[in-house]
Amino acid sequence: MGGSPTKVESTNTDKDKKLKPCCACPETKRIRDTCIIEKGEAECGHLIEAHKACMRHLGFNI
């Protein structure tokens, strides 16, 4: 039983290291993309900035 938590911890660390920009912040990305498609980029600045903030929070240099 002692080996399972170690594997989970290792998997979590691996996921954090392998997180790609395309897969980060799916909630804000989806909302941002939908807004841009429906209304255009000029109308969605607040959603674009929210997505950028989420990405920065995860360590991406945006």
Secondary structure, DSSP 8 states (H G I E B T S, - for coil): -THHHHHHHHHHHHHHHH--GGGS-HHHHHHHHHHHHHH-GGG-HHHHHHHHHHHHHTT---
